[in-house]
Amino acid sequence: MAEELFREDARLVRCDARIVAIDERGVQLDRTVFYPQGGGQAGDRGVLRQADGRTLVIADTRKGAAPGEILHLPAPEASLEGWSVGDSVEAEIDWERRQRHMRFHTTTHLLCALVPHPVDGCSITADYARLDFHMTDALDKQALTEGIARFVAAAHPVSHRWISEDELDANPGLVRSMSVQPPRGQGRVRVLEIEGVDLQPCGGTHVANTAEIGAVVVTKIEKKSAKTRRVVLGFAESADRPS
């Protein structure tokens, strides 16, 4: 089971680690700063670096079949020759890409505060994010964009803590997602709090203050079904670019 350093500090860009397994599925480390795809958030990219300067480009990060397995997937053109179990490496994420994930993921929590309906789908990438809400009411793109901007300008602190599974069971309203349930079996659940705005279970990476989100806008609202409304987010700088 890899030590998941990103759970406690999403700002960690690199760490020293040791290779504990290599196979056709990918490279496993004893500890990592790479977030594996999950909870709607894309996996991290980056590099593994040996002391002699050799690097292995990591194109994606996924969860393995066994609990606690994190697979660092080499780029298709990368060679594993010269990489062995027991090697010491430095693991470094693509920080710019991670920051975009953090900004979008935190914004999805702001959306949950603005749209008080269950979530039945989520996707967070470096280029856009979307939330699918289980609802029939119409949504206003401009009103949501303005609501996000108010939360960003208010500079709400963002933090996480761990609660017991019993505490979660006693507060079922904390779970907003219909499609992704908090992982069970470890006795505790990670919750993300945006002070005065939102509190819900979440294992993803986030900024430390809503002010760090910057300018995020609602680029589209879609009626996906009779009871599903999709809200798509983009960065304002990207939305302003000519297509």
Residue pairs with C-beta under 8 A, 6 or more apart in sequence:
1 67
1 68
1 69
2 20
2 28
2 29
2 30
2 31
2 32
2 68
2 69
2 70
3 30
3 31
3 32
4 32
4 70
5 12
5 15
5 31
5 32
5 33
6 12
6 32
6 33
6 34
6 35
6 44
6 205
7 190
7 203
10 98
10 102
10 205
10 206
10 207
11 208
12 33
13 33
13 92
13 93
13 95
13 98
14 33
14 90
14 91
14 92
14 93
15 31
15 32
15 33
15 90
15 91
16 88
16 89
16 90
16 91
17 29
17 30
17 31
17 32
17 88
17 89
17 90
17 91
18 29
18 30
18 31
18 86
18 87
18 88
18 89
19 27
19 28
19 29
19 83
19 84
19 85
19 86
19 87
19 89
20 28
20 29
20 30
20 85
21 27
21 28
21 85
22 28
22 80
22 83
22 84
22 85
25 64
25 71
25 73
26 62
26 71
26 72
26 73
26 74
27 48
27 56
27 58
27 71
27 72
27 74
27 80
27 83
28 64
28 69
28 70
28 71
28 72
29 48
29 70
29 72
29 89
29 91
32 61
32 70
32 72
32 91
33 44
33 91
33 92
33 93
34 43
34 44
34 46
34 58
34 61
34 70
34 72
34 91
34 93
35 41
35 43
35 44
35 61
35 93
35 98
35 101
35 204
35 205
36 43
36 44
36 61
36 62
36 63
36 70
36 71
37 43
37 60
37 61
37 62
37 63
38 63
38 203
38 204
39 122
39 180
39 202
39 203
39 204
40 108
40 121
40 122
40 123
40 124
40 180
40 204
41 101
41 105
41 124
41 204
41 205
42 101
42 124
42 125
42 126
43 60
43 61
43 62
43 73
44 58
44 61
44 93
44 94
44 97
44 98
44 101
45 58
45 59
45 60
45 61
45 93
45 94
45 97
46 58
46 91
46 92
46 93
46 94
47 55
47 56
47 57
47 58
47 91
47 92
48 55
48 56
48 58
48 72
48 83
48 89
48 90
48 91
48 92
49 55
49 56
49 89
49 90
49 91
49 92
50 83
50 87
50 88
50 89
50 90
51 88
54 82
56 74
56 78
56 80
56 83
57 74
57 75
57 77
57 78
58 72
58 73
58 74
58 75
59 73
59 74
59 75
59 76
59 78
60 73
61 70
61 71
61 72
61 73
62 70
62 71
62 73
63 69
63 70
63 71
64 70
64 71
67 185
72 91
74 80
97 126
98 205
100 126
100 127
100 235
101 124
101 125
101 126
101 204
101 205
102 205
102 206
102 207
102 212
103 207
103 212
103 213
103 214
103 216
103 235
104 124
104 125
104 128
104 129
104 216
104 233
105 124
105 129
105 202
105 204
105 205
105 206
106 158
106 194
106 206
106 207
106 210
106 212
106 213
107 129
107 148
107 213
107 216
107 233
108 122
108 124
108 129
108 131
108 233
109 192
109 194
109 197
109 198
109 200
109 202
109 206
110 147
110 148
110 151
110 152
110 194
110 197
110 198
110 210
110 213
111 131
111 144
111 148
111 231
111 233
112 119
112 131
112 176
112 198
112 200
113 151
113 194
113 197
113 198
114 144
114 147
114 148
115 131
115 133
115 135
115 139
115 144
115 231
117 133
117 134
117 135
117 137
118 133
118 134
118 135
118 176
118 177
118 178
119 131
119 132
119 133
119 134
119 176
119 177
119 178
119 179
120 132
120 133
120 134
120 177
120 178
120 179
120 228
121 130
121 131
121 132
121 179
121 228
121 230
122 129
122 130
122 131
122 132
122 177
122 179
122 180
123 129
123 130
124 204
127 234
127 238
128 219
128 232
128 233
128 234
129 232
129 233
130 230
130 231
130 232
130 233
131 230
131 231
132 224
132 228
132 229
132 230
132 231
133 139
133 228
133 229
133 230
133 231
134 178
134 227
134 228
135 227
135 228
135 229
136 226
136 227
136 229
137 229
138 229
139 221
139 229
139 231
140 221
141 218
141 219
141 220
141 221
142 218
144 218
144 221
144 231
145 217
145 218
148 213
148 216
148 217
148 218
149 215
151 194
151 197
151 210
152 210
152 211
152 213
152 214
152 215
152 216
153 211
154 210
155 209
155 210
155 211
156 194
156 195
156 196
156 197
156 209
156 210
157 194
157 195
157 208
157 209
158 192
158 193
158 194
158 195
158 206
158 207
158 208
158 209
158 210
159 192
159 193
159 195
159 208
160 190
160 191
160 192
160 193
160 202
160 206
161 190
161 191
161 193
162 188
162 189
162 190
162 191
163 188
163 189
163 191
164 187
164 188
164 189
165 184
165 187
165 188
165 189
167 189
168 174
168 175
168 182
168 189
168 201
174 191
174 199
174 200
174 201
175 181
175 182
175 200
175 201
176 200
177 200
182 189
182 190
182 201
182 203
183 189
183 203
189 201
190 201
190 202
190 203
191 199
191 200
191 201
191 202
192 198
192 199
192 200
192 201
192 202
192 204
192 206
193 199
194 210
197 210
207 213
214 235
214 236
215 235
215 236
215 237
216 233
216 234
216 235
216 236
217 233
217 234
217 235
217 236
217 239
218 231
218 232
218 233
219 232
219 233
219 234
219 239
220 230
220 231
220 232
221 229
221 230
221 231
221 232
222 229
222 230
222 232
223 229
223 230
224 230
